[in-house]
Amino acid sequence: MEYLYALIVIMVCSCNKIKADLTKAPGHLKPFGHGRPMVEVEETAIAPDPETFWKNNVYALKPLKMKGAASISPAFTKWTDDYFLSVDMSNEETVTVETVKKESRQQKVLQMDFHQFVKEYNNSEIYMVNSVPQTIRNDVILPCPIQCQYLAEKGLVEALMWYSSGGTHSVVHTDSVDNINCLYRGRKEFILVDPSKYGDKVDLDRPEGSYSAVDVDRVDYTLYPGLAEVDYIHVSMEPGDCLYIPYRWIHQVRSYGNNLAVNIWWNHHIAPEVNLDLCNALCDHQMTLDLLEFRGFGEMTTVDGIRDHFESFLGISSHISFKRFQRALLGEDLEMLKERNAGDEYLLYLRQIFSLVDTNGDDIFTKRELKETTQENWTQIQKVMREMESYLDRTLGVADDNEHDEL
């Protein structure tokens, strides 16, 4: 009995020692990914044909760096600041500009004339994150590996332009889309984490945006102990390189020097419907972004998309409470509803949605309950979510109009 007691004491002390050692572990209070084993991403000297790319990378959820794949686009040589200032943008809307280079989802965001941004960005912290302006979309060729008929007609979500003087740091996050990021100026570093291996180690503790609040410049292992157990994939990108980031892969991005990139997002859930026989065997250099339809995230409210969204709410946890579910699903809209005393109607929608997953009615839903939710229930959840979105548009839209009237 005394031997058993001594063994328990040793085990407890050992556990406490392991916890204390995290502060001395390589990578503690260092930038995200540093101090842990890091491997290079798979790389190819030329962009693969669509069939090879889809079979080896998209279906397998395997990242790929494609050297020089962006250099086929006219943008690679044309997109200088002088060129942008010479282009007639009179028919364009303003662009969205972030105001701090270290990403914060709570930062102030501006709407700015594109020419004004180009004149000011080199001497400020501003950072353009906006759809590629329509006027210059003909300068970008759709990446060759995704030149597939069905994808081009049905699956493209967004073409986003990232434009800064460098020094930007993103949060650790995941995207509910497949992504090809192509770099035209400067240098970027991506740190990737395979969610199938380490998804339970990276705490995306801001489920409303599928990101982590960890300080990417000083990772505190005492707050995020799982990060001390992750192997990271490192990607260093030069102008002309493109990187495929698979659906829901965890990543963090840094930019250096005058920096300009475009990423193409597409709907992961249409992959089974893409007929590879109808993809371009030879790359079509006339397939530019201005000729394509990007459907936006609004059309991704499919049953599969909703199910994936709910899974992301759980993160490394085995369950989620109704209170946390509210914040995860509504995000900033929840605070706006409370601030404007909009009433409790939104709670009726949330309760209806939550109860379709929380089958035992204990005010939490688990990974198992999520997995066992029937197709019929998911279809009903989709219906209620659309009704709730209409309610939010009406409620918050009216509030915004009233505020403008007061100004």
N, C-alpha and C positions, 0 to 999 in steps of 0.2 A: 504493500500500500504506500509506504514511504517512497519507494522507487517510482511508482506511478505519479505521485504528487510532484516529485522532483522533475520528472519528465515534462509534466504540464507546465511547470514554472519555466523550464528551459525553452519550451515551445513559445510561450507567451513573450518571454524576453527576446527571443529570436525575431518574432513578428514585429515587436516594437522597434528593434534594431533596424530591420529592413525599412520600416517607415521613415525612421530618422535618417537613414542613409540616402534617401531620395534627394536631400538637399546637397549631397556630395556627388550625386550621380552625374556623369558627363551629359551636358546639355541643359542642366538646371540653370535657369535664369539666362539662357542663351537664346538666340533666334530659333524659331520653329524649325525642327528637323536637325539642328546641329547637335553634335555629340553622340548621335545614334548611328548605327550602321546605315549607310546610304549607298544605293546602287544607281548606275546610269540607266536611263530609259532605253528601250529598243530603238534603234535608229536605222533609217534607210537613206541612201544617197539620192534616190529618186522617188517620186510619189508612186505608190503601187496602183495597179489598175483596180477598178471598183470591185471586181469579183474577189481578188486577193485580199483587198482591204476589208471588205465586209466579212469574209470567212475567217480571216486571221485576227481581226481586231474588233470590229463592231459586235459580231456575235459572241466573241470570246471575252469582250470587255477588257481589252488589252491596249494600253496607251502606245502611241507610236510617234516618234519625231521624224519629220520628213524634211531633210535638208534641201533648201532651195525651192521648195514647192510653191512659195508665194512669189517667186521672182518672175513667173510667167505673166503676172498681172501688170498692166500698164501702171498701176498705182505704185509699183516698186520703184520706178524711176521718176514718175510724174509728181508724186505727192510730196512736194516741198511747200514750205510756208508761202513762198512767193506765188506758187501755182494756185494755192487755195485763195489767196487774196485777189488773184486775177479772175477767178471764176465768178460768174454772175449768180449770186445766191438770193436774189430778190424774191424768188418764188418759194424760198424755204422758210419753214418755221424756225423758231429759236432752238438752240441745242441745250441739253441738260449738262450742267457743270457742277462737279463736286468741289468743295472748298478746302478740304484737307487731304493730304496725300496718304496719310495713314488711315486706312478706311475705317469709318465709323458709321454704322447704320443710323445713327442719330444726328449726323452732321447736317449743316445747312446746305441746301441744294439750290442752285440758281438756274434761271433760264436766261440765255445770253445769245446775242447775235453771233453767228459763226465767225464772221470776219473780226468782230471785236475780240472773241476768244483767241484767235490766231495772233492778234497783235499783242495780247496781254500775257499769255500763258507762260512765256519764258521767264518772266520776272515776277512770278507769283506762285501760290500754292494751288491754283485752280487746275482742274483735271476733267477733261471732257469724257463723259460716258454716255453715249447716245447712239441711236440708230445711224448707220451710215447715211449722210444726207443724199437725197434722191439725185441731186445734180451731179454727184461724183460717183454714183453707183456703177456707171458704165466703165469705170477704171478697175473694177475688181472682178476677176473671173472666179466662178464657183469652183472650189478645189476639185481637182480631177477625180479623186477617189469617191466623191459623192455625186458625181454627175449621172444620176439615175432618174429615169422618167418619173416613177411614182413619187420618189422623194421630192423632186423639184416641183411636182404639181400639188402634192398633198401634205408634205411633212416639214417644210422649212418653217422655223419659228421666228428667228430674229437674226439680223446682221448688225452687230454692235461694234462701234468704233471707240477705241481707248487711246487717248491722246493727251500727253503731258510732257513736261520738261524732265521727267524721271524722278526717281526717289519715292515711288508709290509702293505701299505695302497693303495687300488685301488681307481680309480676315481669313481664317481657316473655314472653308465652307464646302458645300456640295451643291451640284446643280441637277435638276430633275430632267435634264436633256442631254443628248450627246453634243459634243463640242469640238470644233476645229478652230484653233487660235493661230492666226498667221501674223508674223511680225514684219513690219516694213521699215522701221527705224529703231535704233537703240539696241538694248539687250534686255532680256527677261530671264528670270529664274523661277521655275515652278518646282514646288515640293509636293509630290503626290503620295497618297496613302491608299493602298488597296482595301476597299471596304469589306471585301470577302474574307480578308485575313485579320484586319485590325479595326473593323468597324465598331467593335465593342470596347476599343481602347481610346477612341477619339470622341470626347464628349461634346457633341454639338448642342450645347446647353441653351441655345436660342432657337428653339424649334420653329418659331414663327418665320424665321428666315433661313433655316437649315444651315446655321453657322455656329461657331464657337466664340465665346467672349474671351478666350485666352489671349493674353498679350503676346503677339507674334514676335516681338523683339526681346521679350524676357519671359520665357515659358517657365511657369512656376509648377514644378512637379508635385508640390504639396497640395496644390489645388486641382491639378490635372495629372494624377499619377499614371494613368494609362499611357500617356505620351512618352514615358520613360521605357516603354516596352515595344515601341513601334519601330519597324524597319521602313525607311523612307526611300522613295525614288526621286532622284534629282534630275532636272532637265535644265540645261543652259541653252538659251536660244539666241541666235544672231539674226540680223536682217535677212529676210528671205525664207527663214525656217517656218514650218507649220507644225503644230502639235495636236494630236488627237487625244482628247481627255474623255474617257468613257463615262457614260451615264452613271451619276451618283458617286463617282470617284471623289474622294476628299482631296482638296488641294489648297495651296496658298501661293500667291504670286508676288514677285517684286520686280520693279522696272528700274533700269539704269540709263542715264543719258537721255537726250531728246528722243521721245518714245511714242511710237504709233503702231497700233495693231488693230486687226479686225477679227472678231470671232463669229463663226457661223454656228448657230444652235439649230438642232432639228429634233423632232419628236422621236424619242427612243421606241415608243410603243408601236410604231408602224414598221419596224424592222422586218417582222415576219411577212409583211405584205409587199416588200420590195422585190420585184422580179429582176434578178441580176442579169438575165438575158437582155433586158431593156436598158441596161446601163451603157454608157459610152465606152466602147473598147478603146477608142482613141479620144484623147481629151479635146473637147470643143472649146477653142479659145474665144469663141463668140458668145458663150454662155455667161454673160455678165449679170451682176446682181440687179441691174435696172430692168431686166427682162423677166425676173422671177417674182413670185408672190410669197411674202413672208407673213404667215397667218397670226403671229403673236401668241401669247400664252393663253389668251381667252378661249381659243379653240382646243386647248389641251385638257379641258375639264372632262376627260373621259373617265370611265370607271377605273381603268388601270391607273390613270394619273392620280385620281383621288386616293386609291388604295396605297400607292407609293407615298403620297403626301402624308397620309396618316402614319405609315411606317416610320417616316423620318421624324415624326413627333416623338416617338419612343426613344430614339437615339440609343444610348447604351443602357437605358433603363428597361426593365421587364414590363412596366406598366405606366399608365398616365392617368392622372386624376381629371375630373371634370373641370376643375378650376384651371389647371395647367392647359387642358385642351382648349378652353376658351381663348387663352392668350396665344396659343400656338396657331390656332386657325384664323383668328381675326387680327392679330398683331396690333399695329397702331390704331386700327379702326376701333378696337375695344376701348382704348383711352378716349378717343374722340366721342364715342357714344356716351361715355360716362360724363365727360366734360360738358357736353351739350344737353345733358338730362333728356336723352332721347327715349327714355322709357325702357321697359324690359322685354319688348317684343322679340328682340334678337335672341334672348335667352330661350324662348320657345323653340326657335329654329335649332339652336345649339343642342337643347335637350333632346329634340327629336332625332337629330343626327347621331348624338352620342349613344342614345338608347338602342340604336340599330346595331351597334357594335358591342356595347356593354350588356351582353345577353343575360347575365345573372343579376343585373341591377344593383351592384355594390358600389356604384359611383366611380369605378375605375375600369379601364379596359386594358387587357393584357395582350402580349404578342400572340398568345394562343387564340384568344377571342378574335383578334384581327384576322388571323389565318383562317379561322373557321366561319367567318362572316360569309353568308350566302351571296350568290350573284344577285338574287332578288333584293336583298338588303342593300347591296352596293348601288343598284339601280335606283332604289328609293332614296338613298343618301344623295346621289347625284341630282335627283329631282329637287330635294329640299334645299340643297346648296345653291342651286340656280334661283330658287325662290328667295333665299336669303340674300343673294347677291343683288337681286332686283330691289329688295327692301333697303339694303345698305346704300345703293345708288340713289334711291329716292330720299332717304333720310339724310345722308351726309351731303348729298348734292344740294338739297334745299338749304341746309345749314351754311354751306359755302356761299351760296347766292346771297343769303341774308347778311353774311359778314361783309361781302363786297359792297352791298348797298350802304353799309354804315361808314365805309371809308370815304 
